[in-house]
Amino acid sequence: MMRRQDALDESAWGKSRGLDPERPPYPLVRHLLDAAAMALHLWDVYLSENQRVRIAEGMGLGGELERARALVGLCAGLHDIGKLSGFQFCSRHGVQHLSAELRADSGMMGADRVGHDVAGMAAAADVLKALGFKEDEEQKVTQRIAEIIGGHHGRFHQAENSINSAFLGGDAWSRQRVAHAVAVHEVLGSPVAPESFKAPTAVLVTGVVILADWLVSQETYLRRRQRELEPSLAEHFRRSQADAPQLLRDAGLVPVPLERKEFAEAYGIIGEPNPLQQSVMDELPTAVGAGRRGGILLVTAAPGDGKSETALEAERVLSQRFGTRGYAFLLPTMATSDQMHGRITKTLLNQSGQDAGLTLVHSMAWLNSAYADEDLASEAVVTCDGDEAAAGQRRREADMRPQRWLRGSKRPLLAQFAVGTVDQALMAVLPVRHNALRLLALSGKTFIVDEAHAYDPYMQVLLGRLLNWLGAYGVPVVLLSATLPASVSDRLVKEYLRGAGHSAKALRKRVFPAPYPGWLYVDGESGRCTQMSEAQRQEQARARSMRLAVTVEPVVHGSQGGARNRMAVIERLVQPVAEGDGGTALVVCNTVGDAQETYRRLCRKFDRRFHAEGGSVQLLHARFPGDVREERTRDVTDGLGRKGPRPRRRIVVATQVVEQSLDLDADIVISDLAPLSLLLQRAGRCWRHENHWARYGYPEGSGRPAWADEPRLVVLDPMTGGGTVPVQWGEVYSEFLLGATSRQLAELEDGTISVPDDVQALVEAVHGDGEQFRWDNPEGKAWVAHKGKETAERSMAGLRAIVRARLVAQLADLHSLEGEEDEWELSTRLGADSVRLLCAYVQEDGRVTLDPEGEEPLPSASEGDRVPAAAVRKVMRRTIPVRADWLHGPDGDSMSPPGSWTEHSMLGDLRVLYQPVQAGTAQAVRVGDKTLRLDENLGLVRG
């Protein structure tokens, strides 16, 4: 047994690389104390009440929050205990300052290269035993703390993966591990072992440890502490505690309270809440009651019914009851996230939230003009993850990871309010590095998912798995949808309840039907269901009632078809807008290529001025550079938004980017055939604000043109009369769903859809689980292919996702796949846009520029310097999301970014399309069997 009075040796170093080489490295014990102090501050300030309660309960310390707090601090204070090993010999500077006693007992310690996280995991049992923690196979306390130590670089390790004992050193090193642990243990008040330590709880604690470690490992902070070491460890710890608040503020992670405002003032909306919103304000508090472990709310209503404001009103009720703080508002696309970010910003400002940490979270978030240049500045974090390896790519990647979280693309998840794509949240349940940090970030907020119908079976499984974990943490969840099949909503609710502790067997006997329009609330602990009152539901249905005229136009794609040629039909339909009384038309295409060609033909026919020149025909899709897409989205939403002014003539050609969450109102919507749920979403952009304008007046007093006498959806159907799916659509949509939609539209009574009364039945008819064909019908083959693909996607997601929260045996289950499991190896979408492409120009004199004219050189930095923040913004705002498989092949290696970008947390991930400029014109570049070029008016063209 080691004696507690063994002298602590401060020559053992914790941080060296990146610090002042003229001074001794930063002592390990002081870094451990820094991390412990920061973990305590995170507990006090950053964690929500719900997180603190869940952690305490998971340790068997319900009601003893102070004990749980001290144990979290201890886990953080022991995270680098594995550096008292052969790690000490990976730095020449560090070795020079080691004491003679430690060097004399080194033996073969430096022979192996083992991660200090793994070394700490191996040494944890002996260290904890010296602190009085007994190994208990049933309670697993020692195992869990060892796993947390082993996982503090974001990846959990198998406990049985032992290391060579020589790497841990001899008796002198063992005594120092105990001495360092004792120093931390004592400043924390010598906490005793908890009653238990459940795996989901240990995951959250690991997230706290990672965040605390990073915050106190920032280079500027460490250099200052290195210069001014306090004479005693007690004084050092007090200074660390005093420094922690400022470090958290500088990271933008200090929560702020909001001031409760009335509905109209909070959301900047004219008028009173609609019945759906009023019902949530009046009836949801009673439904929530005295619940203690969260619940899930499903809100269903037609597009344009104010579901976003309904969700924010629900968040007020749920966060107050369950102790969450802030919310994550997640959407299916980057374009919808960008617009929602603007709406949420205004809402927070209306509620005195200007100091709140509101951030945008998706792969292109930094393009948004809401961010200042200083947000792009990169602060080095001295991680020591990878120090055991030789200098090179592994070390560079390790250094960039915390930068991406604290100053880069992933910081938004950690903030109090986050708006973005659902993908970043779904990463929490894939076996990627730092999934524990994502779960920590999400478990403190109310979790809101908009357009819950918009996800394919693969993503639905991942969303269900995430709801399972959030249910285990008692996190309140809000799901919003206009067209969600009952079978899907039922599965999602049951996944949440399984996480909350309900058995799968009991749940199989239950169904959770949601009214349409309306809401369903299910309490996490009891499973009790409450629906929106029937009176309020009927009132909502009456208030939003609309008869949508649906016209099916048989079309032929390509150059054939005569009067039925797709472009001929579109030109005929938009002629009243372009040449008659004017008005607004929205043309929604299924592919970017179709949208580009449709826009080009309409410009040639009606207005040769392009979008950027103020032409009456506009084009919007996801393959524009970020700054152009942001500007075009603003142009479209300003012209077709609620407030006006309305343009006299406007034809907007777009892709699926407009079918969700964009607040648009067109006099007519023309759409390519799509699955029925998506057609209803697109139709939601037709006469969207009619009820509001009828009550409060049209923008500038001008109503709709004479030809627009009713809301009208025109569907361009290539399958009518035995046609087939156009080749260029590829596998964008299931052939079976397209065929089922085509047949359903042909059977519409009087060619109209009553909104909202007919919506759910139509969705179930096409997307529900019922048998929709006879085996002897031609569509039987399409059904088999559709169901086979669905099953394969669900199976793929099930194999990739981490296990359900209550089935975790050891934390390594969260990283059960072979390999490093970094984020580029696993996707939240199958065939997703997942690579950022910068289109650059190679001038005839060899210079590389950002513009074809050759006036803006590609930014770079000399050795040892960083790319300026303003230059980072300039580059990032010109990038485009593309599918990764587009850039595979022999030409992919020629698309690497400049060498000076490789260590930047954002620039280093880019791919660059180097377009040669000849006679002032950029030429297409062959990549694989296709060509790519950036067209000023069409966006990225792939031919």
Disulfide bonds with the S-S distance in Angstrom:
none
